[in-house]
């Protein structure tokens, strides 16, 4: 009876919402209602309302969005008999409805995400065995050495886990290639990595042929190993010592569990963060996914495998004959198949690995192309909404994850639609400027507020629009290629650890400057149309304002594709760790201020300055987290300078043996808490208004910087000023 009453209550609430959405009211009334809703959402946000109040705020926003949808559907589409107007108008309508659908899917997934989980206690007398897979293709031995050393140092009984290097760059197929130079390189690689693995007490494994890319490599590892669980780390993902301690216990607590996924944390900025100078202050792009979306998916038992930083149950993988290889995103595909078979997953919201992102814009686009094509393949081959075995929430969650990658189509439509009116007088909607402003302005305000409610501390305003825009130009043809031939895309390894020896415009940058120029012509067209057709000034100005928004985003993108010089091959991490610097007979007390796999910066008392010289050799002595036979790292002093608190020494590690790789792994990657601390420093919600003003200033600066790069003016210092951070007046 109680359940029936609840169903009736929901039915009545739904009817009331429908009546409110379809209620005919004047423009002024709608505008006032929309502004009142925005004000209520701001007030509730100001008081950090949670629970039912948060739901109320999102429900109020949903009502305004639905009113906008009703207005767009019933009042703004030109008649289909006017094809020249109807076609661009219906494309714009479809793009908007796609955005609304993704908003509602996001509300379903993340409106109340799963709280952070605490790891269950591990029974030391009943520990599962673990095989640790590090798949590799073309990565340098030095990068692999650090990852393997960090994996080998994980806090878990040594007899209970085995680390494997799965080398797909030294397969028999490559070693016997008809290309003499390629075959020689593959044989040399195999010999080098075999020696490295022997020195680090790690198992080396390759195979006959490079079939099914990463999935095939992992499956070859499964065939040659026997562990109860399988941990997977990409070649550039070094785990913290506590990784297994914080993940393995979940499998004992839930026998139906096939996956424990942890976040991917990156110690280097992606091209947008590096070129805009936002890495230290703004939440990284991946943090919205790992900080909010995966927790939302976890609530519906739909958190999926992300290819690395995860532990999987071998028994579950045996049901699907290993990792799926039909798509080029084998990780999500594998999780989808196992969820459909009734297995469950867990997401642990704590960074336990540190990895590398693509450094160049070209590599970034290559990585995102693979993700987009792979997710579209999954939608084509295993349409989640109709996938047998999934529960309804899981179907919706997976649809949200796959449909997201269709954004290039809607983004292109939003870019071109105002130009269709400004250049060709095409009627992309039938409404007055006042109607468009009243409905669209309130819709956009509410949309921004809802996004802020969902992702405020993890994504600043307009940044998602910028990320989508910079990917659209190259992802769109890639997606069309998948639609034409779903089996055509092949797995391509993303380049990491690249260096930029000089500032330059990316080799992929030309289209962004062309589009910026076209949008700039749109501004000119706006002025001309207002002058020639003053009776349409309201509509022209509203459409022109839309074009200006696109111009601001496109201008900021010019800064993204203008690559800043970065000669440093390894990326530094801020830490505070006591140590001693041994220089001849002197013992100098010091602390490590920041560190990378290549070296460290030490802070020492200024009284030691006279005896230290650039180029001098010394030894860094510290207490490692792991039990290592050595605590001494040979270093060379490369820089000496003073700051307000003392002397700073820039030291380069002199890595001469495998033991030194273990020391580097311990210094840089052993402590997982430092990654959480770094992320929390960036998790600040700057709000919609402040974020919009900040983005506008960044865009103005980056537009100038991008144009200076285009014309080579950065060589004479025109673009030297630092990228703006959040102004103190806005904090």
C-alpha positions as CSV (number, residue, x, y, z in Angstrom):
1,X,0.0,0.0,0.0
2,X,2.8,2.3,0.9
3,X,4.6,1.5,-2.4
4,X,1.4,2.3,-4.3
5,X,1.0,5.6,-2.6
6,X,4.6,6.5,-3.5
7,X,4.0,5.6,-7.2
8,X,0.8,7.8,-7.1
9,X,2.8,10.7,-5.6
10,X,5.4,10.5,-8.3
11,X,2.7,10.4,-10.9
12,X,1.0,13.5,-9.5
13,X,4.4,15.3,-9.4
14,X,5.1,14.4,-13.0
15,X,1.7,15.7,-14.1
16,X,2.3,19.0,-12.2
17,X,5.7,19.4,-13.9
18,X,4.1,18.8,-17.3
19,X,1.4,21.4,-16.6
20,X,4.0,23.9,-15.4
21,X,6.2,23.4,-18.4
22,X,3.4,23.8,-20.9
23,X,1.7,26.6,-19.0
24,X,1.2,29.6,-21.4
25,X,2.8,32.7,-19.8
26,X,4.1,36.0,-21.1
27,X,7.7,36.6,-22.0
28,X,8.1,38.9,-19.0
29,X,6.6,36.3,-16.7
30,X,8.9,33.6,-18.0
31,X,12.0,35.8,-17.7
32,X,11.1,36.7,-14.1
33,X,10.4,33.1,-13.3
34,X,13.7,32.1,-14.8
35,X,15.6,34.8,-12.9
36,X,13.9,33.8,-9.7
37,X,15.0,30.2,-10.2
38,X,18.6,31.3,-10.8
39,X,18.5,33.4,-7.7
40,X,17.1,30.5,-5.6
41,X,19.9,28.2,-7.0
42,X,22.5,30.9,-6.1
43,X,21.2,31.2,-2.6
44,X,21.1,27.5,-2.0
45,X,24.6,27.2,-3.5
46,X,25.8,30.0,-1.2
47,X,24.6,28.1,1.9
48,X,26.2,24.9,0.5
49,X,22.8,23.2,0.7
50,X,23.0,19.4,0.4
51,X,20.5,16.5,0.5
52,X,16.9,17.5,-0.3
53,X,17.8,21.1,-0.9
54,X,20.3,20.2,-3.6
55,X,17.7,18.1,-5.2
56,X,15.2,21.0,-5.1
57,X,17.7,23.3,-6.7
58,X,18.3,20.8,-9.5
59,X,14.6,20.2,-9.9
60,X,13.9,24.0,-10.3
61,X,16.6,24.1,-12.9
62,X,15.1,21.1,-14.7
63,X,11.7,22.9,-14.9
64,X,13.3,25.9,-16.7
65,X,15.2,23.6,-19.1
66,X,12.0,21.7,-19.9
67,X,10.2,25.0,-20.6
68,X,12.9,25.9,-23.0
69,X,12.6,22.6,-24.7
70,X,8.8,23.0,-25.0
71,X,9.2,26.5,-26.5
72,X,11.9,25.3,-29.0
73,X,9.8,22.4,-30.0
74,X,6.4,24.1,-30.5
75,X,7.3,27.7,-31.5
76,X,10.6,28.1,-33.2
77,X,11.1,25.6,-36.0
78,X,10.5,26.9,-39.6
79,X,8.0,24.9,-41.7
80,X,9.5,22.0,-43.5
81,X,8.3,23.4,-46.9
82,X,11.1,26.0,-46.6
83,X,14.0,23.6,-46.9
84,X,16.8,26.2,-47.0
85,X,15.6,27.4,-43.6
86,X,14.3,24.1,-42.2
87,X,17.5,22.0,-42.7
88,X,19.9,24.3,-40.6
89,X,17.1,24.9,-38.2
90,X,16.4,21.2,-37.6
91,X,20.1,20.5,-37.3
92,X,20.4,23.1,-34.6
93,X,17.3,21.8,-32.8
94,X,18.7,18.2,-32.8
95,X,22.0,19.5,-31.5
96,X,20.2,21.3,-28.7
97,X,18.1,18.3,-27.8
98,X,21.3,16.2,-27.7
99,X,22.8,18.7,-25.2
100,X,19.6,18.6,-23.1
101,X,19.6,14.7,-23.2
102,X,23.2,14.7,-22.0
103,X,22.4,17.1,-19.3
104,X,19.6,14.8,-18.0
105,X,21.8,11.8,-18.3
106,X,24.4,13.6,-16.2
107,X,21.7,14.5,-13.7
108,X,20.8,10.8,-13.4
109,X,24.5,9.7,-13.1
110,X,26.0,12.3,-10.8
111,X,23.3,14.2,-9.0
112,X,24.1,12.1,-5.9
113,X,27.4,10.3,-6.5
114,X,28.8,7.5,-4.3
115,X,30.8,8.8,-1.3
116,X,34.5,7.9,-1.2
117,X,35.0,4.3,-0.1
118,X,37.3,3.1,2.6
119,X,39.3,-0.1,1.8
120,X,38.2,-3.2,3.7
121,X,40.8,-4.8,6.0
122,X,42.9,-7.5,4.4
123,X,43.2,-10.9,6.0
124,X,46.9,-11.6,6.1
125,X,46.3,-15.3,6.3
126,X,44.1,-15.4,3.2
127,X,45.7,-13.1,0.7
128,X,44.9,-13.6,-3.0
129,X,47.8,-13.9,-5.4
130,X,48.2,-11.0,-7.9
131,X,49.8,-10.7,-11.3
132,X,50.9,-7.2,-12.1
133,X,50.8,-6.5,-15.8
134,X,52.8,-3.6,-17.4
135,X,52.0,-3.7,-21.1
136,X,54.5,-1.9,-23.3
137,X,55.0,-1.1,-27.0
138,X,57.5,1.6,-27.8
139,X,58.3,3.2,-24.5
140,X,61.9,4.0,-23.4
141,X,63.6,1.6,-21.0
142,X,64.2,4.4,-18.5
143,X,60.5,5.1,-18.3
144,X,59.7,1.4,-17.9
145,X,62.4,1.0,-15.3
146,X,60.7,3.5,-13.0
147,X,57.2,2.0,-13.4
148,X,58.5,-1.6,-12.9
149,X,60.5,-0.5,-9.8
150,X,57.5,1.2,-8.3
151,X,55.3,-1.8,-9.0
152,X,57.9,-4.1,-7.5
153,X,58.0,-1.9,-4.4
154,X,54.3,-2.2,-3.6
155,X,53.5,-3.1,0.0
156,X,52.3,-6.7,-0.4
157,X,54.0,-10.0,0.5
158,X,56.7,-10.7,-2.2
159,X,55.6,-14.3,-2.6
160,X,52.0,-13.2,-3.3
161,X,52.5,-11.0,-6.4
162,X,54.5,-11.1,-9.6
163,X,55.3,-8.2,-11.8
164,X,55.3,-8.8,-15.6
165,X,56.6,-6.6,-18.4
166,X,54.4,-7.5,-21.4
167,X,56.6,-6.3,-24.3
168,X,54.8,-5.8,-27.6
169,X,57.7,-3.9,-29.1
170,X,60.0,-7.0,-29.1
171,X,57.7,-9.6,-30.5
172,X,58.9,-12.4,-32.9
173,X,57.0,-10.6,-35.7
174,X,58.9,-7.4,-35.1
175,X,62.3,-9.1,-34.6
176,X,61.9,-10.9,-37.9
177,X,60.5,-8.0,-39.9
178,X,61.5,-7.5,-43.5
179,X,62.6,-4.0,-42.5
180,X,66.2,-4.7,-41.5
181,X,66.5,-1.5,-39.3
182,X,63.1,-2.2,-37.6
183,X,64.1,-5.8,-36.9
184,X,67.4,-4.8,-35.5
185,X,65.8,-2.2,-33.2
186,X,63.2,-4.8,-32.0
187,X,65.9,-7.3,-31.2
188,X,68.0,-4.7,-29.4
189,X,64.9,-3.6,-27.4
190,X,64.1,-7.2,-26.4
191,X,67.7,-7.7,-25.2
192,X,67.7,-4.4,-23.2
193,X,64.4,-5.1,-21.6
194,X,65.2,-8.7,-20.7
195,X,68.3,-7.4,-18.9
196,X,66.3,-4.7,-17.1
197,X,63.7,-7.2,-15.9
198,X,66.3,-9.6,-14.7
199,X,68.0,-6.8,-12.7
200,X,64.7,-5.7,-11.2
201,X,63.5,-9.2,-10.5
202,X,60.6,-8.8,-12.9
203,X,59.2,-11.3,-15.4
204,X,59.7,-10.4,-19.1
205,X,57.1,-11.7,-21.6
206,X,56.6,-11.1,-25.3
207,X,54.7,-13.1,-28.0
208,X,54.8,-14.2,-31.5
209,X,52.6,-11.6,-33.2
210,X,51.1,-8.2,-32.4
211,X,47.5,-9.4,-32.6
212,X,44.6,-7.4,-31.1
213,X,46.9,-4.6,-29.8
214,X,46.8,-4.0,-26.1
215,X,44.0,-6.5,-25.4
216,X,45.9,-9.2,-27.2
217,X,49.0,-8.4,-25.2
218,X,47.1,-8.5,-21.9
219,X,45.5,-11.8,-22.9
220,X,48.9,-13.3,-23.6
221,X,49.9,-12.3,-20.1
222,X,46.8,-14.1,-18.7
223,X,47.8,-17.3,-20.6
224,X,51.2,-17.3,-18.9
225,X,50.2,-16.4,-15.4
226,X,48.1,-17.9,-12.6
227,X,47.3,-15.1,-10.1
228,X,43.8,-14.8,-8.6
229,X,43.8,-11.1,-9.4
230,X,45.3,-9.1,-12.2
231,X,46.6,-5.5,-11.7
232,X,47.2,-3.4,-14.9
233,X,49.4,-0.4,-15.1
234,X,50.2,1.5,-18.3
235,X,53.9,1.8,-19.0
236,X,53.9,5.4,-17.7
237,X,51.7,4.8,-14.7
238,X,53.8,4.2,-11.6
239,X,51.9,2.9,-8.6
240,X,52.2,4.1,-5.0
241,X,53.3,1.6,-2.4
242,X,49.8,1.3,-0.9
243,X,48.1,0.5,-4.2
244,X,47.4,-3.2,-3.5
245,X,46.7,-2.6,0.2
246,X,43.9,-0.2,-0.8
247,X,42.3,-2.3,-3.5
248,X,42.7,-6.0,-2.9
249,X,40.5,-6.1,0.2
250,X,37.4,-5.4,-1.8
251,X,37.6,-8.7,-3.7
252,X,37.5,-10.7,-0.4
253,X,34.5,-8.6,0.8
254,X,32.5,-9.2,-2.4
255,X,32.9,-12.5,-4.3
256,X,30.9,-11.1,-7.2
257,X,33.4,-8.2,-7.8
258,X,35.3,-8.2,-11.1
259,X,36.9,-4.8,-10.9
260,X,38.4,-2.2,-8.6
261,X,39.2,1.0,-10.6
262,X,41.2,3.9,-9.2
263,X,41.8,7.4,-10.7
264,X,44.4,8.3,-13.3
265,X,46.5,11.1,-11.8
266,X,49.0,12.9,-14.0
267,X,52.1,14.7,-12.9
268,X,52.3,16.8,-16.1
269,X,49.9,19.2,-17.7
270,X,48.0,18.3,-20.9
271,X,48.6,20.7,-23.8
272,X,45.7,23.0,-22.8
273,X,46.9,23.3,-19.2
274,X,50.6,23.7,-20.3
275,X,49.9,26.3,-23.0
276,X,47.4,28.3,-20.9
277,X,49.5,28.0,-17.8
278,X,46.6,26.7,-15.6
279,X,48.1,23.4,-14.3
280,X,48.8,24.5,-10.8
281,X,45.6,26.4,-10.2
282,X,42.7,24.9,-12.2
283,X,41.3,21.4,-11.8
284,X,42.6,19.1,-14.5
285,X,40.2,17.8,-17.2
286,X,40.3,14.2,-16.1
287,X,39.4,15.2,-12.5
288,X,35.8,15.8,-13.5
289,X,35.6,12.3,-14.8
290,X,37.5,10.6,-11.9
291,X,36.3,13.0,-9.2
292,X,32.6,13.0,-10.0
293,X,31.5,11.0,-13.0
294,X,33.1,7.7,-11.9
295,X,31.7,8.1,-8.4
296,X,28.2,8.6,-10.0
297,X,28.7,5.5,-12.2
298,X,29.8,3.6,-9.1
299,X,26.5,4.4,-7.5
300,X,24.7,2.5,-10.3
301,X,27.3,-0.3,-10.4
302,X,28.5,1.0,-13.7
303,X,32.1,2.2,-13.0
304,X,34.1,0.8,-15.8
305,X,37.7,-0.3,-16.5
306,X,39.9,2.6,-17.7
307,X,42.8,0.5,-19.0
308,X,45.2,1.1,-16.1
309,X,45.4,1.7,-12.4
310,X,42.9,-1.2,-11.8
311,X,42.7,-4.7,-10.4
312,X,40.5,-7.4,-12.0
313,X,39.5,-10.9,-11.0
314,X,40.9,-13.6,-13.2
315,X,37.8,-15.8,-12.7
316,X,35.6,-13.1,-14.3
317,X,38.0,-12.5,-17.2
318,X,37.9,-16.2,-18.0
319,X,34.2,-15.9,-18.7
320,X,34.9,-13.5,-21.6
321,X,38.0,-15.3,-22.7
322,X,40.1,-12.4,-21.4
323,X,40.1,-8.8,-22.3
324,X,37.7,-7.8,-25.2
325,X,39.4,-6.7,-28.4
326,X,36.5,-5.9,-30.7
327,X,36.9,-2.2,-30.2
328,X,40.0,-0.1,-29.7
329,X,38.8,0.8,-26.2
330,X,39.2,-2.7,-24.8
331,X,38.9,-1.4,-21.2
332,X,35.3,-0.1,-21.3
333,X,34.2,-2.9,-23.6
334,X,35.5,-5.5,-21.2
335,X,33.7,-3.9,-18.3
336,X,30.4,-3.7,-20.3
337,X,30.6,-7.4,-21.1
338,X,31.2,-8.4,-17.5
339,X,28.6,-6.1,-16.1
340,X,26.1,-7.7,-18.5
341,X,27.1,-11.1,-17.1
342,X,26.1,-10.0,-13.6
343,X,29.6,-9.1,-12.2
344,X,29.9,-5.9,-10.2
345,X,32.6,-3.2,-10.0
346,X,33.9,-0.7,-7.4
347,X,35.5,2.7,-7.8
348,X,38.1,3.9,-5.2
349,X,38.2,7.7,-5.3
350,X,41.9,8.1,-4.3
351,X,44.8,8.6,-6.7
352,X,47.1,5.6,-6.2
353,X,49.2,6.0,-9.4
354,X,50.9,8.9,-11.1
355,X,51.3,8.9,-14.9
356,X,52.0,11.1,-17.9
357,X,49.6,12.9,-20.3
358,X,50.4,13.7,-23.9
359,X,52.7,16.8,-24.0
360,X,51.9,18.0,-27.6
361,X,48.6,19.0,-29.0
362,X,49.0,16.4,-31.8
363,X,49.5,13.6,-29.4
364,X,46.5,14.8,-27.3
365,X,44.3,14.7,-30.4
366,X,45.6,11.3,-31.3
367,X,44.7,10.0,-27.8
368,X,41.2,11.5,-27.9
369,X,40.6,10.2,-31.4
370,X,41.2,6.7,-30.2
371,X,38.8,7.2,-27.2
372,X,36.1,8.7,-29.3
373,X,36.3,6.0,-32.0
374,X,36.4,3.2,-29.5
375,X,33.4,4.4,-27.6
376,X,31.5,4.8,-30.9
377,X,32.5,1.2,-31.8
378,X,31.1,0.0,-28.5
379,X,27.8,1.9,-29.2
380,X,27.7,0.3,-32.7
381,X,28.7,-3.3,-31.7
382,X,27.2,-3.5,-28.1
383,X,24.5,-0.9,-28.0
384,X,24.3,-0.5,-24.2
385,X,20.6,0.5,-24.0
386,X,19.6,-2.9,-25.5
387,X,22.4,-4.9,-24.0
388,X,21.0,-8.1,-22.5
389,X,21.9,-8.6,-18.8
390,X,22.3,-5.0,-17.9
391,X,20.0,-3.3,-15.4
392,X,18.2,-0.1,-16.5
393,X,20.5,2.2,-14.5
394,X,23.5,0.5,-16.0
395,X,22.1,0.9,-19.5
396,X,21.6,4.6,-18.9
397,X,25.0,5.0,-17.4
398,X,26.8,3.3,-20.3
399,X,24.7,5.3,-22.8
400,X,25.9,8.5,-21.0
401,X,29.5,7.4,-21.3
402,X,29.3,6.5,-25.0
403,X,26.9,9.2,-26.3
404,X,29.1,11.9,-24.8
405,X,31.6,11.3,-27.6
406,X,29.1,12.5,-30.2
407,X,29.7,16.1,-29.0
408,X,31.7,17.1,-32.1
409,X,28.4,17.0,-34.2
410,X,26.6,19.4,-31.8
411,X,29.6,21.6,-31.3
412,X,30.0,22.1,-35.1
413,X,26.3,23.0,-35.4
414,X,26.6,25.5,-32.6
415,X,29.6,27.0,-34.3
416,X,28.0,27.3,-37.8
417,X,24.4,28.2,-36.9
418,X,24.9,31.9,-36.2
419,X,27.0,32.3,-39.3
420,X,24.1,30.8,-41.4
421,X,22.0,33.8,-40.4
422,X,24.7,36.4,-40.4
423,X,26.2,35.4,-43.8
424,X,23.2,33.9,-45.7
425,X,20.1,35.2,-43.9
426,X,18.9,31.6,-43.2
427,X,16.2,31.5,-40.6
428,X,17.7,29.1,-38.0
429,X,14.7,29.7,-35.7
430,X,11.4,31.6,-35.9
431,X,11.4,33.9,-32.9
432,X,11.9,37.5,-32.1
433,X,15.1,38.7,-30.5
434,X,13.2,39.3,-27.3
435,X,11.8,35.7,-27.2
436,X,15.2,34.2,-28.0
437,X,16.8,36.3,-25.3
438,X,14.1,35.6,-22.7
439,X,14.1,31.8,-23.2
440,X,17.7,31.2,-24.2
441,X,19.3,33.5,-21.6
442,X,17.4,31.9,-18.7
443,X,18.1,28.4,-20.1
444,X,21.9,29.2,-20.3
445,X,22.0,30.7,-16.8
446,X,20.2,27.7,-15.3
447,X,22.3,25.3,-17.3
448,X,25.5,26.9,-16.0
449,X,24.2,26.8,-12.5
450,X,23.3,23.1,-12.8
451,X,26.7,22.3,-14.2
452,X,28.2,24.2,-11.2
453,X,26.1,22.2,-8.8
454,X,27.3,19.0,-10.4
455,X,30.9,19.7,-11.1
456,X,31.8,23.1,-9.4
457,X,35.0,22.1,-7.6
458,X,36.1,19.9,-10.5
459,X,35.4,22.0,-13.7
460,X,35.4,25.8,-14.1
461,X,32.9,27.5,-16.4
462,X,33.5,27.4,-20.1
463,X,36.4,25.0,-19.8
464,X,34.3,22.1,-21.1
465,X,33.3,24.2,-24.1
466,X,36.9,24.9,-24.8
467,X,38.0,21.2,-24.5
468,X,35.1,20.2,-26.8
469,X,35.9,22.9,-29.3
470,X,39.6,22.0,-29.7
471,X,38.8,18.4,-30.2
472,X,35.8,18.8,-32.6
473,X,37.8,19.7,-35.7
474,X,39.7,16.5,-35.7
475,X,37.3,14.1,-33.9
476,X,34.4,14.8,-36.3
477,X,36.1,13.2,-39.4
478,X,37.3,10.4,-37.2
479,X,33.8,9.6,-36.0
480,X,32.4,9.8,-39.5
481,X,35.1,7.2,-40.4
482,X,33.9,4.8,-37.7
483,X,30.3,5.3,-38.8
484,X,31.3,4.4,-42.4
485,X,33.4,1.4,-41.4
486,X,33.2,0.4,-37.7
487,X,36.1,-2.1,-37.9
488,X,38.5,0.3,-39.6
489,X,40.1,2.1,-36.5
490,X,43.2,0.4,-35.1
491,X,44.8,0.9,-31.7
492,X,47.6,3.5,-31.7
493,X,49.9,4.1,-28.7
494,X,49.8,7.6,-27.4
495,X,53.2,9.3,-27.3
496,X,54.4,10.5,-23.9
497,X,57.4,12.3,-22.5
498,X,57.9,14.5,-25.5
499,X,59.9,17.7,-25.4
500,X,59.2,21.1,-27.1
501,X,62.6,22.6,-28.0
502,X,61.0,25.9,-29.2
503,X,57.7,27.7,-29.1
504,X,55.7,27.2,-32.2
505,X,52.2,26.7,-33.6
506,X,51.1,23.1,-33.6
507,X,51.2,21.2,-36.9
508,X,47.5,20.8,-36.3
509,X,46.9,24.5,-35.6
510,X,46.0,25.9,-39.0
511,X,42.2,25.2,-39.0
512,X,41.8,27.0,-35.7
513,X,43.2,30.3,-37.1
514,X,41.0,29.9,-40.2
515,X,37.9,29.4,-38.1
516,X,38.9,32.4,-35.9
517,X,39.1,34.5,-39.0
518,X,35.7,33.4,-40.2
519,X,34.1,34.1,-36.8
520,X,35.8,37.6,-36.9
521,X,34.1,38.2,-40.2
522,X,30.9,37.2,-38.5
523,X,31.3,40.1,-36.1
524,X,31.7,42.4,-39.1
525,X,28.6,40.9,-40.7
526,X,26.7,41.6,-37.5
527,X,27.5,45.3,-37.7
528,X,26.7,45.5,-41.5
529,X,23.3,43.7,-41.0
530,X,22.3,46.0,-38.1
531,X,23.1,49.0,-40.3
532,X,21.3,47.7,-43.4
533,X,18.3,46.1,-41.6
534,X,17.6,48.1,-38.5
535,X,14.1,46.6,-38.3
536,X,15.8,43.2,-37.5
537,X,18.4,44.7,-35.2
538,X,17.2,42.8,-32.1
539,X,17.5,39.4,-33.8
540,X,20.8,40.3,-35.5
541,X,22.3,41.5,-32.2
542,X,21.3,38.3,-30.3
543,X,22.7,36.1,-33.1
544,X,25.8,38.3,-33.2
545,X,26.3,37.9,-29.5
546,X,26.1,34.1,-30.0
547,X,28.8,34.4,-32.6
548,X,30.9,36.5,-30.2
549,X,30.8,33.7,-27.6
550,X,32.1,31.3,-30.2
551,X,34.8,33.8,-31.1
552,X,35.9,34.1,-27.5
553,X,36.2,30.3,-27.2
554,X,38.0,30.1,-30.6
555,X,40.4,32.9,-29.5
556,X,41.3,31.0,-26.4
557,X,41.9,27.9,-28.6
558,X,44.6,29.8,-30.5
559,X,46.6,29.8,-27.2
560,X,46.0,26.1,-26.8
561,X,47.5,25.2,-30.3
562,X,50.4,27.7,-29.7
563,X,52.9,25.3,-28.1
564,X,55.1,26.8,-25.4
565,X,58.8,25.7,-25.4
566,X,59.5,23.0,-22.7
567,X,63.0,21.5,-22.8
568,X,62.5,19.5,-19.6
569,X,62.1,15.8,-20.3
570,X,60.9,14.9,-16.9
571,X,58.2,16.6,-14.9
572,X,58.6,17.9,-11.3
573,X,56.5,17.1,-8.3
574,X,56.4,19.3,-5.1
575,X,57.3,17.3,-2.0
576,X,58.8,18.0,1.4
577,X,61.1,15.2,2.5
578,X,64.1,15.4,4.8
579,X,67.4,14.2,3.6
580,X,71.2,14.7,3.8
581,X,73.5,15.8,1.1
582,X,76.9,14.1,1.3
583,X,79.7,16.2,-0.4
584,X,83.2,14.9,0.2
585,X,83.7,14.8,3.9
586,X,80.8,17.2,4.5
587,X,77.3,16.1,5.6
588,X,74.7,18.8,4.9
589,X,71.2,18.6,6.4
590,X,68.6,19.3,3.7
591,X,65.1,18.8,2.4
592,X,63.8,17.8,-1.0
593,X,61.4,20.6,-2.2
594,X,60.5,19.1,-5.6
595,X,61.5,16.1,-7.6
596,X,61.3,14.3,-10.9
597,X,62.6,11.0,-12.3
598,X,65.6,12.9,-13.5
599,X,66.6,15.0,-10.5
600,X,65.7,16.9,-7.4
601,X,65.8,20.4,-5.9
602,X,67.2,20.5,-2.4
603,X,66.9,23.3,0.2
604,X,69.9,23.7,2.5
605,X,71.1,26.3,4.9
606,X,72.9,29.2,3.3
607,X,76.0,28.7,5.4
608,X,77.0,25.7,3.2
609,X,77.2,27.9,0.1
610,X,81.0,28.5,-0.1
611,X,81.9,24.8,-0.4
612,X,79.4,23.9,-3.1
613,X,80.1,24.4,-6.8
614,X,78.2,23.8,-10.0
615,X,79.2,20.5,-11.5
616,X,80.3,19.0,-8.2
617,X,79.3,15.4,-7.5
618,X,77.7,14.3,-4.2
619,X,75.3,11.8,-2.7
620,X,71.7,12.2,-1.6
621,X,70.9,10.2,1.5
622,X,67.4,9.6,2.6
623,X,65.2,7.1,4.4
624,X,63.1,5.2,1.8
625,X,59.5,4.1,2.4
626,X,60.4,0.6,1.2
627,X,63.0,-1.7,2.5
628,X,65.8,-1.1,0.1
629,X,69.4,-2.3,0.3
630,X,70.6,1.2,-0.5
631,X,69.7,4.7,0.8
632,X,72.2,6.7,-1.3
633,X,71.6,8.3,-4.7
634,X,74.6,9.7,-6.6
635,X,73.8,13.2,-7.9
636,X,75.5,16.1,-9.8
637,X,74.9,19.7,-8.8
638,X,73.6,21.5,-11.9
639,X,72.2,24.8,-10.4
640,X,72.9,26.8,-7.2
641,X,70.8,29.8,-6.2
642,X,69.4,31.6,-3.2
643,X,65.9,32.3,-2.1
644,X,64.4,34.0,0.9
645,X,64.8,30.9,3.1
646,X,68.2,29.6,2.1
647,X,70.1,27.8,-0.6
648,X,68.5,25.9,-3.4
649,X,70.5,23.1,-5.2
650,X,69.4,21.7,-8.5
651,X,70.7,18.2,-8.7
652,X,70.7,15.6,-11.5
653,X,70.4,11.9,-10.6
654,X,73.3,9.8,-11.8
655,X,71.5,6.5,-12.4
656,X,74.1,3.8,-12.8
657,X,72.3,0.6,-11.6
658,X,68.9,-0.9,-11.2
659,X,69.0,-0.1,-7.5
660,X,69.0,3.6,-8.4
661,X,65.7,3.1,-10.3
662,X,64.2,1.7,-7.1
663,X,65.4,4.8,-5.2
664,X,63.9,7.1,-7.8
665,X,60.6,5.2,-7.7
666,X,60.6,5.5,-3.9
667,X,61.4,9.2,-3.9
668,X,58.9,10.2,-6.5
669,X,56.0,7.7,-6.5
670,X,55.8,5.8,-3.2
671,X,53.6,8.2,-1.3
672,X,50.0,8.3,-2.6
673,X,49.0,11.1,-0.2
674,X,51.0,13.7,-2.1
675,X,48.8,13.2,-5.2
676,X,45.6,13.8,-3.1
677,X,47.1,16.9,-1.5
678,X,48.0,18.4,-4.9
679,X,44.5,17.8,-6.3
680,X,42.8,19.3,-3.2
681,X,44.8,22.6,-3.8
682,X,43.2,22.9,-7.2
683,X,39.6,21.9,-6.1
684,X,38.2,25.4,-5.7
685,X,34.7,26.4,-6.9
686,X,35.2,29.9,-8.4
687,X,31.5,30.2,-9.3
688,X,29.8,31.0,-12.6
689,X,30.3,34.8,-12.7
690,X,33.9,34.8,-11.4
691,X,34.7,31.9,-13.7
692,X,33.2,33.7,-16.7
693,X,35.2,36.8,-16.1
694,X,38.4,34.8,-15.6
695,X,37.8,32.9,-18.9
696,X,37.2,36.1,-20.7
697,X,40.5,37.5,-19.6
698,X,42.4,34.3,-20.4
699,X,40.8,34.3,-23.8
700,X,41.8,37.9,-24.6
701,X,45.4,37.1,-23.6
702,X,45.6,33.8,-25.4
703,X,44.1,35.3,-28.6
704,X,47.0,37.8,-28.7
705,X,49.5,35.1,-27.8
706,X,48.2,32.8,-30.5
707,X,48.4,35.5,-33.2
708,X,51.9,36.4,-32.1
709,X,53.0,32.8,-32.5
710,X,51.3,32.7,-35.9
711,X,53.3,35.6,-37.1
712,X,56.5,34.7,-35.3
713,X,56.4,37.6,-32.9
714,X,57.0,35.5,-29.8
715,X,60.7,35.3,-30.8
716,X,61.1,39.0,-30.0
717,X,59.2,38.8,-26.7
718,X,55.7,40.0,-27.5
719,X,54.1,37.0,-25.8
720,X,56.4,36.8,-22.8
721,X,54.0,37.9,-20.1
722,X,52.8,35.0,-17.9
723,X,49.4,33.5,-18.5
724,X,46.8,35.1,-16.2
725,X,45.6,33.2,-13.2
726,X,42.5,34.1,-11.1
727,X,42.8,37.8,-10.3
728,X,43.0,38.7,-6.7
729,X,40.0,41.0,-7.1
730,X,37.9,38.0,-8.0
731,X,39.0,35.7,-5.2
